[in-house]
Amino acid sequence: MRIAVYCSSSPAIDPKFIDLSFDLGVAIADAGAELVSGGGHISSMGAIARGARSKGGRTIGIIPQKLVDIEFADHDSDELVIVDSMRNRKGKIEELADAFIALPGGLGTLEELIEIWVGRYLGFHSKPIVILDPYGVYTKLHELVIDLENQKFVKPGMRELVLWATSIEETIDFIKSHHKSKNNEASINE
């Protein structure tokens, strides 16, 4: 199983978010999953990969050449896939991952989250999506989505396609149960 994590690359964020990222990386490795990330070595992105590797977890980084050129790449990744654009990066992450987690982050993180969420709603994939937010960073986003639903801009049921989690344990348990039920479904259909 491969888990993609969308998160911050800002070096200016509160260290508690770096710690959260490292701990999530540890939990991903402990669950026997591989990490798929944006391939950067700084901030949350670097911390999650270091956390996974600290427990022997395999890490796959997907990064555009432009970011490699400015020395942003996580060269310690077990596999570093270099692509030519941000669009190709997102596509490759979606292709490789079996599940998606969004940690607190900026506009890039939001863009990735929204795109993968809409893709799930439209039936382009059926992979689980979790917003892991123990510090309430996305509270206003959650309220906005509820308001958009109330105003009929967002269809009923779309909000429920994402688990809004506050703990790493809840996040990993949800993904593992989804993966297990999908595997059971596949074996029944064979």
N, C-alpha and C positions, 0 to 999 in steps of 0.2 A: 504494500500500500504506500502511496506517495501523497504527502500533504503539502500543499502550497500555502505559503504565508505571505500576505500583503502587509507591509509595515513601513515605518518611517526610516528615512535615510538622513534625517536631520541630526547633526551633531549637537544641536542646542537644546534638545528635549531633556526633561527631568530624568535623572538616572533611574527612577523607579520603573520607567518604561523599558529601559535597557535590561534591568533585572527581570522584568516580566518576559521579555523576549528570550533571554537566556534560559529561564525556567521552562518556557514553552518548548524550546529546542531540546532540552533534556527530556521532557515528557514525550515528545515525538519519537525520539530515539528509544526511550524506555518502552514505548508501545510497539516497537519493532517496525516503525514506519521510516520512510526516507523523506527528507526535507527537500522541497522545491522552492527556491527563492529567487529574488531579483538579481542575485549574484554580486551584491555589493559587500564590502567588508566593514563599513562604518555603521554607527548607530544601531537601531533595532535590527536591521538587516544582517549586520555582522554578528551581533550578539546571538541571534537565534541559531545561526550556523555554528558558532563556537559552542553553544550549548548542546546542540545535537552531536557534534564531533566529540565533545567531552565524555559522552557515553557510548562512543563507537558508532554513532549514527552516520549514515551516508547522506551527503549533501550534494544537490545539483543546483548550480547557479545559472540563471539565464540572463545575459546582459548584452546590451547593444555595444558595438565597437566604440562608439563615441564616448561611452562611460569608461571603457577599458583604457582609452587614450588619455583620460584625465586621472588615471591611477585609482579608480574607484573599485576595481574588480577584486573579488575574494579568490585569490589564487590558491588558497588552501582547500577549495571545493574539491570533492572527489571527481566531479565532472563540471566543467565550466563551458557552457554553450554560448558562443558569441554569435549574435544576430545583428542585422543591419538597422533595425528600427525598434521603437517602443511598441509599435503595433505587432511586430513579429515576436517580440518578447512576450507580450500578453498571450498571443496565440500558442506559443510553445509551452508556456506555463499551464494553460488550460489543457493542452493535449497531454502533458505528462502527469498531471495531478489527478488524484482520485477524490480529493476533498480540498476545501479552501477555508482558510482562517484569515480574518482581517483583524489586525491589532490597531490600536490608535495610530493614526498617521495623518498626513496632509492630503493635498489635492490629488496626488498620484495614487495614493492608497484608496481614496474615495472613488476615483475613476475606475480602478481595477475592480473594486468591490461592486460598484453599480453595474459594470459591464457583465461580470460573471453572474450576478443576481438576475439581471434581465434575461441573460442567456438561459438560465434555469427556467424562468417563467415561460419563455417562449418555446421551451422544449428542445433546445440545442444540446443540453446535457441534463443529467439527473443527479449530479454529484452534490453532496452536502456542503452547505456554506454556514460558517459560524462567525459572528462578530464577537470577539473576546474583548470585553470592555469592563474590567473590574473597577476602573476609576471614573466611569461616567462620562468619558470624552464624547461618546456618541449619543448621549441622552437627547440632545436637541435634534439630531438626525432621526432618531426613533420617533420623537414627537412630530417632526415634519412629515415623515412617512405616514403616520396615523392621520394627520391633518389632510394630507393629499388624498388618502383613501376616503376620508369623510367627505371631501369635496368631489369625489368620483374621478380624480386624476389617476389614482392607483387602484387597480381592480382588487376586490376582496380576494384574500388568499395569497396575494403576492408577499405581504409582510411575513406570513407564516412560513415561507420558503427558507427563511434565514433563522437560525437559532441565535438569539441575543443572550450571550453567556457572560457570567461574571467570574468564573473560575476555570483554571486550566483543566482540572479534573472533569468538570462538566463538559468542556469542549472535546476532550479526547474520548470520553465515554460515548458522547453522541456520534462522533465520527466512527468509532469502532463498531458501535451497534448498527449504524447504517451500512458499513462495509460488510459486516457479518450477514445481515439480512439480504444484501445484494448477492453475496456469494451463495447463500442458501437458495435464493431464487434461481440463480444460474444453474445450480446443480439439479434442481427440480425440473427445469426446462430442458435438460440434456437427455 
